[in-house]
Amino acid sequence: MCFLRRPGASAGWIWWRMLRQVIHRGLQSFFYKLGLFVSRHPVFFLTVPAVLTIIFGFSLLNRFQPDTDLESLVAPSHSLAKIERSLASSLFSLDQSKSQLYSDLHTPGRYGRVILLSKPGGNILHQADVILQIHRAVLEMKVNYKGYNYTFSHLCVLRNQDKKCVLDDIISVLEDLRQAALSNKTTARVQVSYPNTKLKDGRSSFIGHQLGGVMEVPNSKDQRVKSARAIQITYYLQTYGSVTQDLIGEKWESEFCKLMHKMQLDHQDLQLYSLASFSLWKDFHQTSLLARGKILVSLMLILLTATLSSSMKDCLRSKPFLGLLGVLTICISSVTAAGIFFITDGKYNSTLLGIPFFAMGHGTKGVFELLSGWRRTRENLPFKDRVADAYSDVMVSYTMTSSLYFIAFGMGASPFTNIEAVKVFCQNMCVSILLNYFYIFSFFGSCLVFAGQLEQNRYHSIFCCKIPSAEYLDRKPVWFQTMMNDGHQHTSHHETNPYQHHFIQHFLREHYNEWITNIYVKPFVVILYLIYASFSFMGCLQISDGANIINLLASESPSVSYALIQQKYFSNYSPVIGFYIYEPLEYWNGTVQEDLKTLSQGFNTVSWIEQYYQYLRVDNISATNKSDFISILQSSFLKKPEFQHFKNDIIFSKAGDENNIIASRLYLVARTSENTQREAVELLEKLRPLSLIQSIKFIVFNPTFVFMDHYGLSVTMPVLISGFGILLVLILTFFLVIHPLGNFWLILSVTSIELGVLGLMTLWNVDMDCISILCLIYTLNFAIDHCAPLLYTFVLATEHTRTQCIKNSLQEHGTAILQNVSSFLIGLVPLLFVPSNLTFTLFKCLLLAGSCTLLHCFVILPVFLTFFPPSKKHHKKKKRAKRKEREEIECIEIQENPDHVTAV
């Protein structure tokens, strides 16, 4: 055997080309044999997946368990904030100090919180008596557990100095106001300042997070409060770590929320918004309960769309049941994947709602491609050979795209992913992709075999009865002819493929292909793409991270209502930041005092150091050395009632007769706007580097930081890793695919779609949270799934012009792409009616993914591929060169064999 080398072609290039052809033909041969094997044993391949689904389906029902730890799911798994929390907790008990370390929604432990809001124009301070009545009702509320009644006093966090329940200082302010009202004094006599106010016992208290919607007296030096709209009260419960204590605390929280609902009915002049520690998790899980009915509606819509799009007027070749069975194939594979997840001790969370839609979008693509592959086979072949040909034609491409899905989500499930919810989702998605692939070539392949056998034996595709002859039909009424029509009257002498009458193929061939490749349409498509690229680029410049937990909650839930009111009335000050000095420090040194002032500059401070310095100045006491400083601190300052609470902020040690301060803490609060989350992140990023360069060794901590610390990097890392993995695979396979330009165009198309979805979702007010990131990973694969067959068919086409090549590509794969994307988009519509921020995000991102992919497959690529390489002119030259070579070889053979000439 000899190969004629084209002049100018290198030996290496020919070797690579031969290798690519060998690999491609080997894969086609393998899937041809697999198709034959499935077609010869259809009952086996139909039964095994069904049995697996039944087995794992029962495990799904028996082992279902929701994940109740919201922090472990959505907070970065590895962050400096968690290390800082451990260090801060080792110095000062966080359970004892959580009343000082105020956090908007992420308060640790169990608690009950309520916001009381007056009517517009009202002053909440004038309703002190009503608020105190509600407060007493909370204190007297009883919870029964095993025959014992527990009140708040049994469960509350106790103060170290007097072992009384820790209560917000706004309660003391309200009691003073009520006493003033009872003694016929005006409320003006009780001076309330904001954000720091002086209490009756002489203490200075920060009430910036307890009093909201404040209007100050004009030109007031001490920032006296004229009126306020809202008051926030928090009831902190003790956390001992025991199961019994936790159960009692949970019951108390539940009763607290019920009591607040009852109080709302009794006090119509106030609006009450309650929150408990379980509220966030409950409202996060509520999304799944709200979405159950809508997901069933979505499934019905997809079934209907798939059934209709697989139908034809031809009752013999129409395959409505195959479209229906294709969707059911993906459903049972998803049930099996869910069963495997729960058998391996997995716990359900609401982010997993996206898996059925992700799996459906990929699985139905394989279903519709197999249907298209079946239509491209020759009708005169036995049905088993037709199934094998369809496998050989389709499964190579579907295997490649399934592998890329597995790689992308496998990267997302790697240890590099720092958010547990994303990792769990990607692990489940990998299992779903593997099962999708197995179920499509086994279960759906068996269905295709049975449908092919019915078609070969000329059975009706719906009623499964024998189709009458043409002569018999001619004697029947029109309605009967329409129902039993097998398309024989449509077949003409120049149209040998009856499947061309499928309505989508007919539309593409007769109308759309000619229109989109029209020279007058192309300039408008280029302008459209420039507009698309401009908006995408503009959106990519405005990306914001979605560290706000309410993005994942049911939109009409109590937690979201509470968070919105809290943000509106209590966002003047940031969460209280604990400033922990964890090494001995010369507090009496003037330089150290100046450094502390510099660090706390611009903050509202709650600090024993500041109060102590002021105490020394007022009493004109000198404490410039260590012994005097510590002696006066212990024997005088901390003994006074108004300063006794500062004992909890200082850790003393004794070495012989000498006392030392080994650690201390103070609290910093910054003035903020309504965008508290972002500004809190900026504060963290501002303070943390200072701890590395300052001589004072300190850490800063607030429970909110655990959820926000490097959240943007943590949440974007999975999509970057997945994108890099896919890009690497496509680059490495440049020389293994049939044509390298196919991979080049695929990379450009996927990049364009991904950036388009990213930019447009930002303009649609979608933040970068774990749901949007999972959708971006999926977009990478969804784009490859639909663009790859179209592009590879184009680059391998041998027609004389690019226009004809793209027409043939659209005619070959356009039907499957349109069927799948339309089913996918229609299935998303019910998500719009689920009242949840999580499903809104899912709907927006997947709608953009499907729309951008459809735009590229049917508008942008068909036009741009007619402008740019690969060129198709060399095919003409190839044919001429081959013809010339054949003539030269014949002449040489004649010259070398004169006997042959004589014989002729």
Backbone hydrogen bonds, N-H to C=O, Kabsch-Sander energy under -0.5 kcal/mol:
donor,donor_aa,acceptor,acceptor_aa,energy
5,R,3,F,-0.7
9,A,6,R,-2.1
14,I,10,S,-1.8
15,W,11,A,-2.2
16,W,12,G,-2.6
17,R,13,W,-2.4
18,M,14,I,-2.5
19,L,15,W,-2.3
20,R,16,W,-2.6
21,Q,17,R,-2.2
22,V,18,M,-2.4
23,I,19,L,-2.5
24,H,20,R,-2.7
25,R,21,Q,-2.7
26,G,22,V,-2.4
27,L,23,I,-2.5
28,Q,24,H,-2.5
29,S,25,R,-2.5
30,F,26,G,-2.3
31,F,27,L,-2.5
32,Y,28,Q,-1.9
33,K,29,S,-2.2
34,L,30,F,-2.3
35,G,31,F,-2.5
36,L,32,Y,-2.1
37,F,33,K,-2.5
38,V,34,L,-2.6
39,S,35,G,-2.4
40,R,36,L,-1.5
41,H,37,F,-1.1
41,H,38,V,-0.5
45,F,41,H,-1.8
46,L,42,P,-1.2
47,T,43,V,-2.2
48,V,44,F,-2.4
50,A,46,L,-0.9
51,V,47,T,-2.6
52,L,48,V,-2.3
53,T,49,P,-2.2
54,I,50,A,-2.0
55,I,51,V,-2.5
56,F,52,L,-2.7
57,G,53,T,-2.2
58,F,54,I,-1.7
59,S,55,I,-1.2
60,L,56,F,-1.6
61,L,57,G,-1.4
62,N,58,F,-2.1
63,R,59,S,-2.4
67,D,348,Y,-3.1
68,T,66,P,-0.6
70,L,68,T,-1.1
73,L,69,D,-0.9
74,V,70,L,-2.4
75,A,71,E,-2.0
77,S,418,N,-4.3
79,S,77,S,-0.6
82,K,79,S,-0.6
83,I,79,S,-1.1
84,E,80,L,-2.7
85,R,81,A,-2.1
86,S,82,K,-1.9
87,L,83,I,-2.3
88,A,84,E,-2.8
89,S,85,R,-2.6
90,S,86,S,-1.7
91,L,87,L,-1.1
92,F,88,A,-3.0
97,S,93,S,-1.2
98,K,94,L,-0.7
100,Q,97,S,-0.8
101,L,97,S,-2.5
102,Y,100,Q,-2.1
112,G,235,Y,-2.1
113,R,275,L,-3.1
114,V,233,I,-2.5
115,I,273,Y,-2.6
116,L,231,I,-3.0
117,L,115,I,-0.6
117,L,271,Q,-2.8
118,S,229,R,-2.8
119,K,269,D,-0.5
122,G,119,K,-2.7
124,I,122,G,-0.5
124,I,228,A,-3.2
126,H,123,N,-1.4
127,Q,124,I,-1.4
128,A,125,L,-0.9
131,I,127,Q,-2.2
132,L,128,A,-2.4
133,Q,129,D,-1.6
134,I,130,V,-2.0
135,H,131,I,-2.3
136,R,132,L,-2.6
137,A,133,Q,-2.0
138,V,134,I,-1.7
139,L,135,H,-2.1
140,E,136,R,-2.3
141,M,137,A,-0.8
141,M,138,V,-0.6
143,V,150,Y,-2.3
145,Y,148,Y,-2.8
148,Y,145,Y,-1.5
150,Y,143,V,-2.9
150,Y,148,Y,-0.5
152,F,139,L,-0.7
154,H,151,T,-1.1
155,L,151,T,-0.9
155,L,152,F,-0.7
156,C,152,F,-1.9
157,V,236,Y,-1.4
159,R,164,K,-3.0
163,K,159,R,-1.7
166,V,157,V,-2.9
167,L,165,C,-0.6
171,I,168,D,-1.7
173,V,169,D,-1.6
174,L,170,I,-2.3
175,E,171,I,-2.3
176,D,172,S,-2.0
177,L,173,V,-2.1
178,R,174,L,-2.4
179,Q,175,E,-2.4
180,A,176,D,-2.1
181,A,177,L,-1.9
182,L,178,R,-2.4
183,S,179,Q,-1.7
184,N,181,A,-1.2
185,K,180,A,-2.9
189,R,186,T,-1.8
190,V,187,T,-0.8
191,Q,189,R,-0.9
192,V,190,V,-0.5
193,S,191,Q,-0.5
194,Y,223,Q,-1.9
197,T,205,S,-2.7
199,L,197,T,-0.5
199,L,203,R,-3.1
202,G,199,L,-1.7
205,S,197,T,-3.0
205,S,203,R,-0.6
207,I,195,P,-3.5
207,I,205,S,-0.6
210,Q,207,I,-1.3
211,L,207,I,-1.6
212,G,230,A,-2.9
213,G,569,Y,-1.2
215,M,227,S,-2.9
217,V,224,R,-2.6
220,S,217,V,-1.5
221,K,219,N,-0.5
223,Q,220,S,-0.9
225,V,192,V,-3.4
226,K,215,M,-3.1
227,S,215,M,-1.7
229,R,212,G,-1.3
230,A,212,G,-2.2
231,I,116,L,-1.9
232,Q,210,Q,-2.0
233,I,114,V,-2.6
235,Y,112,G,-3.5
236,Y,166,V,-0.5
236,Y,234,T,-0.6
237,L,110,R,-2.2
238,Q,155,L,-4.0
240,Y,238,Q,-0.5
246,D,242,S,-1.8
247,L,243,V,-2.3
248,I,244,T,-2.5
249,G,245,Q,-2.5
250,E,246,D,-2.3
251,K,247,L,-2.1
252,W,248,I,-2.4
253,E,249,G,-2.3
254,S,250,E,-2.1
255,E,251,K,-2.5
256,F,252,W,-2.3
257,C,253,E,-2.2
258,K,254,S,-1.8
259,L,255,E,-2.6
260,M,256,F,-2.2
261,H,257,C,-1.8
262,K,258,K,-2.1
263,M,259,L,-2.9
264,Q,260,M,-1.8
265,L,261,H,-1.2
266,D,262,K,-1.6
267,H,263,M,-1.9
268,Q,266,D,-0.5
270,L,267,H,-1.3
271,Q,117,L,-2.5
272,L,270,L,-0.5
273,Y,115,I,-2.1
275,L,113,R,-2.6
277,S,111,Y,-1.2
279,S,276,A,-1.3
280,L,276,A,-0.5
282,K,278,F,-2.8
283,D,279,S,-2.7
284,F,280,L,-1.9
285,H,281,W,-2.7
286,Q,282,K,-1.3
287,T,283,D,-0.6
287,T,284,F,-0.7
288,S,285,H,-0.9
289,L,285,H,-1.1
290,L,286,Q,-2.5
291,A,287,T,-1.8
292,R,288,S,-0.8
295,I,291,A,-2.4
296,L,292,R,-1.5
297,V,293,G,-1.9
298,S,294,K,-2.4
299,L,295,I,-2.3
300,M,296,L,-2.1
301,L,297,V,-2.3
302,I,298,S,-2.3
303,L,299,L,-2.6
304,L,300,M,-2.5
305,T,301,L,-2.7
306,A,302,I,-2.9
307,T,303,L,-2.2
308,L,304,L,-2.6
309,S,305,T,-2.7
310,S,306,A,-1.0
311,S,308,L,-1.4
315,C,313,K,-0.7
315,C,485,N,-3.6
318,S,314,D,-1.8
319,K,310,S,-2.3
323,G,319,K,-1.6
324,L,320,P,-2.0
325,L,321,F,-3.2
326,G,322,L,-2.3
327,V,323,G,-1.7
328,L,324,L,-2.1
329,T,325,L,-2.0
330,I,326,G,-1.5
331,C,327,V,-1.9
332,I,328,L,-2.6
333,S,329,T,-1.8
334,S,330,I,-2.0
335,V,331,C,-2.1
336,T,332,I,-2.0
337,A,333,S,-2.3
338,A,334,S,-2.3
339,G,335,V,-2.3
340,I,336,T,-2.3
341,F,337,A,-2.0
342,F,338,A,-2.2
343,I,339,G,-2.2
344,T,340,I,-1.6
345,D,342,F,-1.3
346,G,341,F,-1.8
348,Y,65,Q,-2.7
352,L,349,N,-1.9
353,L,350,S,-1.7
354,G,351,T,-1.5
355,I,352,L,-1.3
357,F,353,L,-0.5
358,F,354,G,-2.5
359,A,355,I,-3.2
360,M,356,P,-2.0
361,G,357,F,-2.3
362,H,358,F,-1.5
363,G,359,A,-3.0
364,T,360,M,-2.3
366,G,362,H,-1.3
367,V,363,G,-1.8
368,F,364,T,-2.8
369,E,365,K,-2.0
370,L,366,G,-2.1
371,L,367,V,-1.9
372,S,368,F,-2.3
373,G,369,E,-2.9
374,W,370,L,-2.3
375,R,371,L,-1.9
376,R,372,S,-1.4
377,T,373,G,-0.6
377,T,374,W,-1.0
381,L,378,R,-1.3
386,R,382,P,-2.0
387,V,383,F,-2.2
388,A,384,K,-2.1
389,D,385,D,-2.6
390,A,386,R,-2.3
391,Y,387,V,-2.3
392,S,388,A,-2.5
393,D,389,D,-2.1
394,V,390,A,-2.3
395,M,391,Y,-2.1
398,Y,394,V,-2.2
399,T,395,M,-2.2
400,M,396,V,-1.9
401,T,397,S,-2.3
402,S,398,Y,-2.3
403,S,399,T,-2.2
404,L,400,M,-2.0
405,Y,401,T,-2.2
406,F,402,S,-2.4
407,I,403,S,-2.5
408,A,404,L,-2.7
409,F,405,Y,-2.6
410,G,406,F,-2.0
411,M,407,I,-2.4
412,G,408,A,-1.7
413,A,409,F,-1.3
414,S,411,M,-1.4
417,T,414,S,-1.8
418,N,714,S,-0.6
420,E,72,S,-0.5
420,E,75,A,-0.6
420,E,418,N,-0.5
421,A,73,L,-2.8
423,K,419,I,-2.0
424,V,420,E,-3.0
425,F,421,A,-2.0
426,C,422,V,-2.5
427,Q,423,K,-2.2
428,N,424,V,-2.2
429,M,425,F,-2.5
430,C,426,C,-2.2
431,V,427,Q,-1.7
432,S,428,N,-2.5
433,I,429,M,-2.5
434,L,430,C,-2.1
435,L,431,V,-2.4
436,N,432,S,-2.8
437,Y,433,I,-2.3
438,F,434,L,-2.2
439,Y,435,L,-3.0
440,I,436,N,-2.2
441,F,437,Y,-1.8
442,S,438,F,-1.4
443,F,439,Y,-0.7
444,F,439,Y,-2.3
445,G,440,I,-1.0
446,S,442,S,-2.1
447,C,443,F,-1.8
448,L,444,F,-2.3
449,V,445,G,-1.9
450,F,446,S,-2.2
451,A,447,C,-2.3
452,G,448,L,-2.5
453,Q,449,V,-2.2
454,L,450,F,-2.1
455,E,451,A,-2.1
456,Q,452,G,-2.6
457,N,453,Q,-1.9
458,R,455,E,-1.5
459,Y,454,L,-2.6
460,H,465,C,-3.5
461,S,315,C,-2.7
464,C,460,H,-1.2
467,I,458,R,-2.4
473,L,469,S,-2.0
474,D,470,A,-2.0
475,R,471,E,-0.6
475,R,472,Y,-0.9
476,K,473,L,-1.9
481,Q,477,P,-2.2
482,T,478,V,-2.6
483,M,479,W,-1.9
484,M,480,F,-2.1
485,N,482,T,-0.7
490,H,487,G,-0.8
491,T,487,G,-0.9
492,S,495,E,-0.5
495,E,492,S,-1.0
496,T,494,H,-0.5
500,Q,497,N,-1.6
501,H,498,P,-1.7
502,H,499,Y,-1.9
506,H,502,H,-3.0
507,F,503,F,-2.0
508,L,504,I,-2.5
509,R,505,Q,-2.8
510,E,506,H,-2.7
511,H,507,F,-1.9
512,Y,507,F,-2.3
513,N,508,L,-2.7
515,W,511,H,-1.7
516,I,512,Y,-2.9
517,T,513,N,-1.3
518,N,515,W,-1.2
521,V,518,N,-1.2
522,K,518,N,-1.3
524,F,521,V,-0.6
525,V,521,V,-1.7
526,V,522,K,-2.2
527,I,523,P,-2.1
528,L,524,F,-2.4
529,Y,525,V,-2.4
530,L,526,V,-2.1
531,I,527,I,-2.2
532,Y,528,L,-2.5
533,A,529,Y,-3.0
534,S,530,L,-2.1
535,F,531,I,-2.4
536,S,532,Y,-2.2
537,F,533,A,-2.6
538,M,534,S,-2.4
539,G,535,F,-2.3
540,C,536,S,-2.2
541,L,537,F,-1.1
542,Q,539,G,-1.7
543,I,540,C,-0.7
546,G,768,M,-1.9
551,N,548,N,-1.6
552,L,549,I,-2.0
553,L,550,I,-1.2
554,A,283,D,-1.5
555,S,835,P,-0.7
556,E,835,P,-0.8
557,S,554,A,-1.7
561,S,557,S,-2.1
562,Y,558,P,-2.7
563,A,559,S,-2.7
564,L,560,V,-2.4
565,I,561,S,-2.0
566,Q,562,Y,-2.8
567,Q,563,A,-2.5
568,K,564,L,-1.7
569,Y,565,I,-2.4
570,F,566,Q,-2.4
574,S,670,A,-2.8
576,V,102,Y,-1.1
577,I,668,L,-2.9
578,G,576,V,-0.6
578,G,701,F,-3.1
579,F,666,L,-3.3
580,Y,578,G,-0.7
580,Y,699,I,-2.8
581,I,579,F,-0.6
581,I,664,S,-2.7
582,Y,580,Y,-0.8
582,Y,697,K,-1.1
583,E,697,K,-0.5
585,L,661,I,-0.6
587,Y,585,L,-1.7
589,N,586,E,-1.6
593,Q,589,N,-2.1
594,E,590,G,-2.0
595,D,591,T,-2.2
596,L,592,V,-2.4
597,K,593,Q,-1.9
598,T,594,E,-2.3
599,L,595,D,-2.3
600,S,596,L,-2.0
601,Q,598,T,-0.9
603,F,600,S,-1.9
604,N,669,V,-3.8
605,T,603,F,-0.7
606,V,667,Y,-2.6
607,S,605,T,-0.5
611,Q,607,S,-1.8
612,Y,608,W,-2.5
613,Y,609,I,-2.6
614,Q,610,E,-2.0
615,Y,611,Q,-2.1
616,L,612,Y,-2.4
617,R,613,Y,-2.0
618,V,614,Q,-2.6
619,D,615,Y,-2.0
620,N,617,R,-0.7
621,I,616,L,-2.7
629,F,625,N,-2.4
630,I,626,K,-2.5
631,S,627,S,-2.3
632,I,628,D,-2.6
633,L,629,F,-1.7
634,Q,630,I,-2.4
635,S,631,S,-2.7
636,S,632,I,-1.9
637,F,632,I,-2.2
638,L,633,L,-2.3
639,K,636,S,-0.7
640,K,636,S,-0.8
640,K,637,F,-1.0
643,F,640,K,-1.6
644,Q,640,K,-0.9
644,Q,641,P,-0.6
646,F,643,F,-1.7
647,K,644,Q,-2.0
648,N,645,H,-1.1
649,D,646,F,-1.7
650,I,647,K,-1.1
651,I,663,A,-2.6
652,F,650,I,-0.6
653,S,660,N,-2.4
655,A,653,S,-0.5
655,A,658,E,-2.9
656,G,654,K,-0.6
658,E,655,A,-1.6
660,N,653,S,-2.8
662,I,651,I,-1.9
662,I,660,N,-0.7
663,A,651,I,-1.1
664,S,581,I,-1.9
665,R,649,D,-1.8
666,L,579,F,-1.8
667,Y,606,V,-2.0
668,L,577,I,-2.6
669,V,604,N,-1.8
671,R,602,G,-0.5
672,T,572,N,-2.8
676,T,674,E,-1.8
679,E,675,N,-1.7
680,A,676,T,-2.4
681,V,677,Q,-1.8
682,E,678,R,-2.0
683,L,679,E,-2.1
684,L,680,A,-2.2
685,E,681,V,-2.5
686,K,682,E,-1.3
687,L,683,L,-2.8
688,R,684,L,-2.4
690,L,686,K,-0.6
690,L,687,L,-0.5
691,S,687,L,-1.0
691,S,688,R,-0.9
692,L,689,P,-1.2
693,I,689,P,-0.9
694,Q,690,L,-2.1
697,K,695,S,-0.6
698,F,696,I,-0.7
699,I,580,Y,-2.0
701,F,578,G,-1.9
705,F,702,N,-2.0
706,V,702,N,-0.6
706,V,703,P,-0.8
707,F,704,T,-1.2
708,M,704,T,-1.1
709,D,705,F,-2.4
711,Y,708,M,-1.9
714,S,710,H,-2.5
715,V,711,Y,-2.9
716,T,712,G,-1.6
717,M,713,L,-1.5
720,L,716,T,-1.9
721,I,717,M,-2.7
722,S,718,P,-2.7
723,G,719,V,-2.5
724,F,720,L,-2.4
725,G,721,I,-2.5
726,I,722,S,-2.5
727,L,723,G,-2.6
728,L,724,F,-2.6
729,V,725,G,-2.2
730,L,726,I,-2.6
731,I,727,L,-2.3
732,L,728,L,-2.8
733,T,729,V,-1.7
734,F,731,I,-1.6
736,L,733,T,-1.3
737,V,733,T,-1.7
742,G,739,H,-1.7
743,N,739,H,-0.7
744,F,740,P,-1.9
745,W,741,L,-2.6
746,L,742,G,-1.9
747,I,743,N,-2.6
748,L,744,F,-2.0
749,S,745,W,-2.5
750,V,746,L,-2.7
751,T,747,I,-2.2
752,S,748,L,-2.3
753,I,749,S,-2.4
754,E,750,V,-2.9
755,L,751,T,-2.6
756,G,752,S,-1.9
757,V,753,I,-2.6
758,L,754,E,-2.5
759,G,755,L,-2.7
760,L,756,G,-2.6
761,M,757,V,-2.3
762,T,758,L,-1.3
763,L,759,G,-1.9
764,W,760,L,-1.1
765,N,762,T,-1.6
766,V,761,M,-2.1
767,D,765,N,-0.6
768,M,544,S,-2.7
769,D,767,D,-1.7
773,I,769,D,-2.1
774,L,770,C,-1.8
775,C,771,I,-2.0
776,L,772,S,-1.8
777,I,773,I,-2.1
778,Y,774,L,-2.1
779,T,775,C,-2.3
780,L,776,L,-1.6
781,N,777,I,-1.2
782,F,778,Y,-3.0
783,A,779,T,-2.5
784,I,780,L,-1.6
785,D,781,N,-3.0
786,H,782,F,-1.4
787,C,783,A,-2.7
788,A,784,I,-2.2
790,L,786,H,-0.7
791,L,787,C,-2.7
792,Y,788,A,-2.7
793,T,789,P,-1.9
794,F,790,L,-1.6
795,V,791,L,-2.7
796,L,792,Y,-1.4
797,A,793,T,-0.7
797,A,794,F,-0.9
805,C,801,T,-1.7
806,I,802,R,-2.6
807,K,803,T,-1.9
808,N,804,Q,-2.2
809,S,805,C,-2.2
810,L,806,I,-2.4
811,Q,807,K,-2.3
812,E,808,N,-2.0
813,H,809,S,-2.6
814,G,810,L,-2.2
817,I,813,H,-2.2
818,L,814,G,-2.8
819,Q,815,T,-2.7
820,N,816,A,-2.5
821,V,817,I,-2.7
822,S,818,L,-2.1
823,S,819,Q,-2.0
824,F,820,N,-2.5
825,L,821,V,-2.8
826,I,822,S,-2.4
827,G,823,S,-1.9
828,L,824,F,-0.7
828,L,825,L,-0.7
829,V,825,L,-0.7
829,V,826,I,-0.9
831,L,828,L,-1.4
832,L,828,L,-0.6
832,L,829,V,-1.7
833,F,830,P,-1.7
834,V,831,L,-1.5
836,S,834,V,-2.6
837,N,553,L,-2.4
840,F,836,S,-1.8
841,T,837,N,-2.2
842,L,838,L,-2.2
843,F,839,T,-2.8
844,K,840,F,-2.6
845,C,841,T,-2.5
846,L,842,L,-2.3
847,L,843,F,-2.3
848,L,844,K,-2.1
849,A,845,C,-2.3
850,G,846,L,-2.6
851,S,847,L,-2.5
852,C,848,L,-2.8
853,T,849,A,-1.8
854,L,850,G,-2.3
855,L,851,S,-2.5
856,H,852,C,-2.1
857,C,853,T,-2.6
858,F,854,L,-2.2
859,V,855,L,-1.7
860,I,855,L,-2.1
861,L,856,H,-2.7
863,V,859,V,-0.9
864,F,860,I,-2.9
865,L,861,L,-2.6
866,T,863,V,-1.1
867,F,864,F,-1.4
868,F,864,F,-1.6
875,H,872,K,-0.9
876,K,873,K,-1.0
877,K,873,K,-1.3
878,K,874,H,-2.8
879,K,875,H,-2.0
880,R,876,K,-2.2
881,A,877,K,-3.0
882,K,878,K,-2.7
883,R,879,K,-2.1
884,K,880,R,-2.5
885,E,881,A,-2.8
886,R,882,K,-2.3
887,E,883,R,-1.9
888,E,884,K,-2.4
889,I,885,E,-2.6
890,E,886,R,-2.0
891,C,887,E,-2.1
892,I,888,E,-2.4
893,E,889,I,-2.5
894,I,890,E,-2.0
895,Q,891,C,-2.3
896,E,892,I,-2.4
897,N,893,E,-1.0
900,H,897,N,-0.8
901,V,897,N,-1.0
902,T,898,P,-2.5
903,A,899,D,-2.9
904,V,900,H,-2.1
